[in-house]
Amino acid sequence: MGMSNFWFYTIMIIVIGHVIAGFVYLIYILSPKKKKDLDGNKDLEQN
């Protein structure tokens, strides 16, 4: 019985970590880009 608890907790940690990583990735992708970065890139292209 002790080993079944180990595998249950291991799988649950992996699943919860995967869900958290998915939310962090979505927030990163959907976050608006900074204007400062865009202006910096335009300055580099003009020079």
For each residue, the residues with C-beta under 8 A, 3 or more apart:
1: 4 5
2: 5 6
3: 6 7
4: 1 7 8
5: 1 2 8 9
6: 2 3 9 10
7: 3 4 10 11
8: 4 5 11 12
9: 5 6 12 13
10: 6 7 13 14
11: 7 8 14 15
12: 8 9 15 16
13: 9 10 16 17
14: 10 11 17 18
15: 11 12 18 19
16: 12 13 19 20
17: 13 14 20 21
18: 14 15 21 22
19: 15 16 22 23
20: 16 17 23 24
21: 17 18 24 25
22: 18 19 25 26
23: 19 20 26 27
24: 20 21 27 28
25: 21 22 28 29
26: 22 23 29 30
27: 23 24 30 31
28: 24 25 31
29: 25 26
30: 26 27
31: 27 28
32:
33: 37 38
34: 37 38
35: 38 39
36: 39 40
37: 33 34 40 41
38: 33 34 35 41 42
39: 35 36 42 43
40: 36 37 43 44
41: 37 38 44 45
42: 38 39 45 46
43: 39 40 46 47
44: 40 41 47
45: 41 42
46: 42 43
47: 43 44
